[in-house]
Amino acid sequence: MAHPHKSERPQTYEADETQLKDRLAFIDRYPNAARITRLSLSVSFTALAIGAILGIIQALHRTNVFRGLISSADYYSVLTGHGVLLALFFTIFFLTGIFTWGTSNSLGRKLSSPRFSLAWFLLMLSGAVMTSTAIFGGLVGQIPFSADVLYTFYAPLQAHPLFYAGLATWLAGTWLAGVDWFRTYYQWRQDNPGERIPLQMFMIMTTMLMWYIATLGVAVEVLVFLLPMSLGLIESVDPLLTRTLFWYFGHPVVYFWLMPAYFTWYTVLPKLSGGRLFSDPLARVVFILFLLLSTPVGFHHQYADPGVPEGFKFIAMTNTMFLLLPSFLTAFTVVASMEYGARQRGGTGYLGWLKSLPWGNPAFAGCALAGLMFAAGGFSGIVNAGMNINSLVHNTLWVPGHFHLTVGTASALTMMAISYWLYPQITGKRLQFYGVAQIQPYIWFIGMGLMSNAMHRAGLAGVPRRTAEPQYQQFDFAPLLGSMSEMRLQIAIGGSLLTLGALMFVFVMVGTWLAERGRGRLRVDSHLPEPISGASDSPRVLDNVKLWFLIAVVLVAIAYGFPIYSMVADGVFSPAAPPFPV
């Protein structure tokens, strides 16, 4: 073996310095980023706890298992709170937290401005509090607030102005969060000209560019139409136009929920498996495809709307099917990375290597189970995406059965699972109640399997969604498999297990937060091993995010330009519908 020359000793010393730095907890290396991540995750976990409790209340009410807590009139306030708190605040506050961590971790530098970082967090928090106040005001008769408009807040349903003002404030905060991360990247680029963008930072940048494109629609809807309508400044709006603006945003937000999961599966899960990422280039291609294809597909949520030309619905369906490609690439790359890790741990055989994976590690187990459930959600999503077959399940319980597999498990379970690995690094404290953490992902997985299975079968029987009273007089549903009473009971049991899983997770996080910081080293660290196939194996054009952003804008213009023009050609507010306060 060759011995190092004297001239090589400084390189060895630098490597040792890097390793020493990696051993330091993230909170010690980047205290401001750790603080913003902690604050974001704290709000996220609070929204999860409240949203989960609201979820079991409305599940027990709807299935007629227990109706003693709320009336059917209040059901819609509870359902709105469940949707908004979980689909917007739990997921996206978590995203801002893990992306803040990922920015500093991947670039190896502090955030550009601690005050600016705190400002966007407080802006998001203020908006979330305003929106939540409007929703929960509907449950208290003495408070003149209400927002029973559900997560989709379709016009002409009208909420209190505080609801819309809160959403706009929160949205502005997310935009500024992206500015913060881009500023930090720009400073890194000044010091590292010619370097390939680190993979985690690349994922953050493409995700935020998609968000800037997608949120343009809902920003216009809220600021130009819904907020002025709720203030009485305009008398009516065009329901089709505002609905289209919502779904221009409504489908890419699904991928915005999923991006923290993809971010985790690609960059952290291989390490948890005991190996390395199989392919950095494939990961970059996947995130580029999401940037290009996530937004021009919103019309597949409007197949039943007669005002949208059929040809553009067909384009949306085609684009949606193309989105299967990044999902398949992810399945291949992530499973290959897991297999590599398992074989490094001694696994053998075609499937025997699965036994060598660390199923007792809650961070790994939760991520792996979330990916498995996401595959099932993808198959049910193909039904939703088809123009013809979608009519069989449109507005039935099949739809929430589907998105509880995607955002409710692929996103939510991954977020909870990776928190077991991440939270100690941003607090400097060892994870508490490890035994509870080990069980929690399996509780969630079983609960979601029960509830989603029953929801899908109920949807095939024609059971409607979004109703406090899904039973009709002189009409009986005819399920293809099982009975209605069995499906209702299964939904109630599954929902109860999901609530238990959420509260177990919050219990572990609160216990860890309250624990004292020890002097010993943490069992986890933020160091991520280099991929088997690195960035140097891919063309540099993949890092040209400006090019991919421009192509994404062009695709959106093609998909939405003519339909929106046709909607506003006879007047922006015509055909008009007066507001309906709820």
Protein Blocks (a to p, Z undefined) as FASTA:
>chain_A
ZZddfklmmmmmmmmmmmmmmmpcfklmmmmlmmmmmmmmmmmmmmmmmmmmmmmmmmmm
mnomacklbcfklmmmmmmmmmmmmmmmmmmmmmmmmmmmmmmmmnopacfblklmmmmm
mmmmmmmmmmmmmmmmmmpmklccdcdebjnlpafbdcdfklmmmmmmmmmmmmmmmmmm
mmmmmmmmmmmghiacdfklmmmmmmmmmmmmmmmmmmmmmmmmmmmmmnopafbdcfkl
mmmmmmmmmmmmmmmmmmmmmmmmmmmmmmmnopacfblklmmmmmmmmmmmmmmmmmmm
mmmpmkbcfklmmmmmmmmmmmmmmmmmmmmmmmmmmmmmmmmnopacjklmmmmpcfkl
mklmmmmmmmmmmmmmmmmmmmmmpmklmmmmgoiaklmmmmmmmmmmmmmmmmmmmmmm
mmmmmnopacehkllmmmmmmmmmmmmmmmmmmmmmmmmnopaehiablccehiacddfb
dcfklmmmmmmmmmmmmmmmmmmmmmmmmmmmmpccdfbdcfbdfbdcddfbdfklpcfk
lmmmmlmmmmmmmmmmmmmmmmmmmmmmnojkbccdddddZZ
